[in-house]
Amino acid sequence: MQHTPTADRPPTVPAREEDEAWRIRRTEADLDRLAEVESTFALGNGWVGWRGNLDEGTPYGMPGSYLNGFHERREVSYPEDGYAFPQLSDTVISAPNAALIRLWVDGEPLDVRTGTLRTHERVLDLRAGVVERYTEWVSPGGHGVRVRSTRLVSLPRHAVAAVRWSVEPLDGAVEVRVCADLLANERVPERSDDPRAASVITDPLTAEYRHSDGHDGVLVHRTGRSGQRVAVAVAHEVRAPDGFGTGVDCAPDRLRLTLTGTLHPGERLELTKFAAYECTAVDAMPPDELARLVVAEADAARAEGFEALLADQRATLDAAWRTADVQLDGDPELQQAIRFSVFHLLQAGRPDGDRTIPAKGLTGNGYDGHVLWDTEGYVLPVLTYLAPELARSALRWRHAHLPEARERAAELRLAGATFPWRTIGGRECSGYWPAGTAALHVNADIADAVLRYVAATGDGDFLVEAGLELLVETARLWHGFGHWSDTGTFHLHGVTGPDEYAALVDDNLFTNLMARRNLRGAADAAERHPEAAARFGVDPAEVASWRATADAVFIPYDRKRGVHQQAAGFTEQPEWDFANTSDDDYPLLLHFPYLELYRKQVVKQADLVLAMQRCPGEFTADEKARNFAYYEARTVRDSSLSASPQAVLAAEVGHLDLAYDLFAESVLQDLADLGDKTGDGLHLASLAGAWLALVQGFGGLRDDRGVLSFDPRLPSAIDRLAFSLRWHGHRLRVTLTRDEARYELPDAGAETGVEVWHHGEPFRVTGAGPVIRPMPEVPDPGPEPHSPPGRRPTRRSAGER
């Protein structure tokens, strides 16, 4: 294939400098990393997700059209089975793909790998919420065409996605055939080189119903084991020169609208496709009724019109960006990257239903599309401040699956509820129990997300309706699981913390502190709402037992070394031989047996450091500095979850350059494909972690005590940092410069105010005007702590980019 530049063509979007921080561009130079671009350009609305595949479908890295919660079940095979091992696992599958529009030019298919590609550019517009495409292609036979498209997945209309596509000749007349497809059971390539890749189920959908009417049609399918039914309808709008022929073919797995004719210079064929998606349990609605529902939704979208969908999309994002935008002066690349991160968080959830957010969102099938602790541990702490209605919906999803969590606890001979480590449908799907079932901290992560959401929003209705029950059942788990020693301390034995290179340990500090927070939070909530708590069988004696247990939780500490232990005995284990570990040996989990990893002092991802981020009041400033230095030397960041909490603590103890470099690693995880896993979908926890690194790290936000507290400091690479967050319905804007911190309520009346702390000083911010305070002095942390050889993040702060 030949690539020739075209200097005189107008770009898809005007490349004004002030706009580029809102646009992600990819060109023909990126065609060798298709899967990564497809994830980067994925669009979604928390219900429907379209990967950023080319309109014509090929070439592709991995196709994908997803519905939140839509999956199939498969059997889990074990060399040796065991009691309570999950026998079935959930795997995300693609819904029928309505984004496809294929083109033949004088009998030759448009394929960017063949012929001459004069220019090819795709743009993800973060403010408009669309992907735009501009391609000029000359077929092997010498016939040139210009193809443009704009696609969106509607944020305000949960079922709707749409694409406007056009083709016109570059020079002389061309014969074209255009096929707009709705395709079920699209082939997904296997990726068996990594245990984190998804399982692939071939032909997971069985056709139940199909119907066409004029240019439009609908397909209905069902899954075999998960008992779900999916319907997708397409409505078309065609603008073509006279003489174009049309035809519709409606088969069980494919609905195709075909347009054929001749385009002369100056003519254009334009096709707009409106798609609507719904899925239900098979016993909830018969196929024909579900078909009528999506047909009506697609027809309504067409009646509204594509321009109206674009306007509504922009208006929805404009409203969201008023709170969500982060302004970072000093590094244009990272300014763009943080907006990219927040954009994907905003489109990952829905406010109008009980749906949660998988680890990859709706951008890919990595981790089998599973929901992990990433959601409550990283994503919801951000959405609680930027779009609290999305956090509320995700927490209500957890509450809806309490029955399965109670069943799992009973199966494990435990009290209360045990939420799954990996799931889509609510039941445990992790077949590797040392890093799955034993990672009980997911229960405390859910409780922590409830406590932070309620503290930030004051949503008492949610607490009574759902949050309290989540807190009660998880508190009961810890109270029943733990063990009282002869010395009167409370221990949690045989658990796995966030660091999956240390499984089945005793008294993992993160788990112990989060369990303490869970127990105290449940006690506080039950005492505030005694009547609601009584419905769950809670009495004053149980509340008193939670408090006593929380007070007695054991905190492992190594007095000889002057640091907390990640788990009891961790600092006495053998050190990892970093000197004989090469760069090619990372990630360690792909090159060393877990038997070797589990017994050494090597940390996959921030664990004790994450405990200091989540529970900062449990540590003194000196303890944080010593702990950070000790664990920095042993943390290899084989997980994308690690850089963010390390950045937050590095900033707090004063290592600002290291913090900035860790922030850059987190925010560029997917845009730079740092872990070579972006092709399976975006790492939403890392994207959320980038916001936390800025706002908790450099903004100094702490919220574990139910109040807003800031202790800001800026690294040398940032000239100005501005962000907003929501607190009890008000938008608080924080602007940090070298000299001052500015706090204001830009939307509030003069009498409205919130309490804020700045560097230990409480004050009230009102709508009457900003409150300005000097930037605190940054503590002198001494020399930067050592990282494992070759594992320090790139020194971006020193200009090495």
C-alpha positions, 0 to 999 in steps of 0.5 A: 500500500502506498501513502501519499500526503495531500497538503491541500485538503481541509482537515476533518476538524480545524486544528486550532491550538486551543482545540487540540487539547480536546481532540485525539487524532490518529492517522495512517501511521497508526494502522499497525496498532489497530486494536489500541486505536479501537479502544481509544476511539470507543464510544459509549453511554454506560449501556451501549458501547461501540469500539472504534473499528473502521466503518468498513469493519476490516482490517480490525484488531478486535471488533466489539459492540457491547451492552452493559451486562450482556454476557454468556456463561461458560464452564470453568475447567479445573485440573483438580476441582474443589469445594466452592470453586465456581463452576461457571464463568461470565464472559462478555459477548458482542451484541449485533454490530450496527456500525458497519458500512462497507464500500466497493469501488468499481468492484474493489472493496475499500481496504486501507491496506490496499491501493493508495491511501492519500490521507487517513485521519480519525478524530475523537472529539472529547467535547462533541462526544463523536468520532470523525473520519476522513479518508481519501483512497485510490483503489488498486484499479485507480478509482479514487473516493473520499469517505467521511463519517461521524459516529456517536453513542447517545449519552441522553438516549440510552438505547441509541447509537448512530453514524452519518457516512458519505462517499464522493469521487475524487476525480472521475465517475466511479461505480459504488456499492454500499452495504450497511450491515447489522451483523450478529455473531461477528468473529472475535480473534483469540488472544491466548498469549496472556491469561488476562485476555478474554475467553472467546465463545464462537457463535454465542447468539441464536437467532429468534426473530427478524423483520425488515420494512423498507430500508429498515429492520430488526434482529432478535437473538438470545444466549444459550446459558445466561438466559438473555435476549438482545434486540437491535433495530436499524433505521436508515436515511439515504440521500443519493443521486438519481438512479441509485438502486436499493435492496434489503436482505434480512437473514438470521444473523445479518440485515443488509441494506445495499445501495448501488449506482454511479457517482459523478464528480460533484455528487455525494452519497450520504447514508445515516444509520440510527441503531437502537439496542435493548436486552432483557432476561428471556422470560421478561419480554417475548422476541416480537415485543422486544423487537417493536420496542427497539424499532420504535426507539430507532424510528424516534431517533431518525425522526429527531434527526442526526443534527439533533442527536449531535446537539444533544450530545454536545449539550450533555457533555457541556454540562458534564465538563463544567464540573469534570474539566481539569485545566493543567498548564505546563504540559499540553500532552498531559492536559489532553490526556487527563481530559481523555481520561475523564471523558471515558469515565463520564461515558462509562456509567449511566445515571438512570438504572442499576448498572455498574462499570466493568474494569474495561468499561464498554471499550473491550473484552479484556478480563472477560468484561468482568466487574472487579474491585477497580470500580469501587476502589478507583472509578467511583471515588472520582465519579462521586465528585464529578458525576455522583448520579453515576456512582449512585447507580453503580452502588445500587447495582451492588445492592441489587446483587446482595442476594448472590453475595449472601449465597456466596458467603453461606457457601464459604461458611461465612457471615453476611455477604461476600461479593465476587472478585470477578463477575458480570451477572453477580456470581463469583467467576474467579477460578483462581481463589488465592487472588480471587475468593481470598481477596475479601477486601472487595467487600470493604472497598464497596463499603468505602465507596458507600461511605464516601458517596454519602459523605460527598452528597448527603444522599440520605435516601440512598443510605436508607434504601441501599447503602445501610444494608451494604454496610451491615452485611459487609460488617457482619462478614468481617466480624465473623471472619476475624479471629480474636487473639489471647492478647485481645487483638483482632486478626484477619488471617488467610486473605489477599490484599491488593498486591497479588504477588502476596496471597493468603497472608495474615493481617494484610494492613490494607484489608485490616484498615479498610475492614475497620473503616467498614465496621465503624461506618456500619455502626455510625449508619445504624445508630443514625438510622436505628429503625432502618437498621432494625429491619436487617436485624441490627440491635445495639449489641451488634453495633457495640460489637462492631465498634469493639472489633474495629478498635481491636484490629491488629496493625502489623508494624516492624519496629526494627525497620521502623515501617508498617508491614504490608502483612504480618511478617512481610518485612522478614521475608527474603528480598527479591533478586532484582539484580538478576531480573532483566527488563524482559522478565516483566511483568513477573507473573508471566515469567515466574511461578507464584510460589516464587513471588508469594514468598519474596518481598516484591510488590506487584501494585501499591498495597500498603501505599494504597492503605495510606491513601485510603486511610491517611489518618491512621499514619503519622507524617513520618510513618508515611515517609518511611513506609513510602521509601521502603515500599517504593524500593520493592514495588514493580508496578506490574499492574496499571493500578499502582502508579496512581496511589504511589503518585498521591503518596509521593506528592504528600511526602514531598517527592513532587518530581517522582509524583509527577512522573507517576501521574504521567504513567497513569494518565498515559497508560492507554494513550501510550499503551504502556502495558501493551494491553490497551487493545483489549480495552481501556484501563478505567481504573488507571484513567480514574487514578490519574484524576486522583493523582492530580486532585489527591496528590497535587491538590492534597484532597482528603475525604476519609473523615467526611470533610473536604480537606486540601493540602496542595502542592504543585510540581515544577512541571505544572504552572497552574492546576484547576479542577472542580468537584461536587460537594452536597450539590454544590460545585466547588472550584479549586485553582492552584498556582505557585503562590496561592490556592483559590476556592470558590462556589461559582454557581451558588448564591451569596448565602450558600456555603460549604466548609473546607479545610486548607492546610489544617485551617477550617473556613467557609466558602460561599457564593459571595466570592472566592477564598484565597490562601497561600500555598503551603510549604512543601516538606523536605523529604530528602533524597528520592527513594530508590525504585527497583532497577529499571522500574522507575517511571520515565523522568518526564518532570526533568524534560525526558519525554 
